[in-house]
Amino acid sequence: MVNDGMREAIAGKSTDRIEKIAQANKRFHEGLFDASGQGYLRMFARTLLHLPMVSGFFIYSRDEMEESVRQHQEIITALQAGNEDWANAAMTCHLNGALERFRRSR
C-alpha cells in the first residue's frame, strides 16, 4: 500500500527519503483522484500535486509527516466504510493542515 511506503520512508534515514515521501504522497493522491471517476477533477487535482504545500515535504517536521500519513489512513478508512461525509471531512482536514503548514513556512 502506498501509505505504508510513505510511513516507511518517514522512518528511514536515506538521503533521498524526502523524495520517496513526496512520491508516495503523490501516488496516494493520484489514486484518490483516479478513483473519483471525474476527469476534470483528475486533471485539476494533478496540477495541485506540484504545488509546494502539497509536494514540499521539506517544510514538514517528522511529526507532521506522520500526521499526514495518519490522515491518509483516515481517508482510506472512511472510503472503505462508504461514508461520504466522513471522507469529505477527513480530506478537508488533511488539506487544511497542509495549507496551514505552508502558511507557517512562508
Long-range contacts (C-beta under 8 A, 24 or more apart in sequence): 2-27, 2-28, 2-31, 3-28, 3-69, 3-72, 3-73, 3-76, 6-65, 6-68, 6-69, 6-72, 7-66, 7-69, 10-62, 10-65, 10-66, 10-69, 18-57, 18-58, 21-57, 21-65, 22-55, 22-56, 22-57, 25-54, 25-55, 25-57, 25-68, 26-55, 28-72, 29-54, 32-75, 32-91, 35-79, 52-102, 53-98, 53-99, 53-101, 53-102, 54-98, 56-102, 56-105, 59-101, 59-102, 59-105, 60-101, 64-97, 64-101, 67-97, 68-94, 68-97, 68-98, 71-97
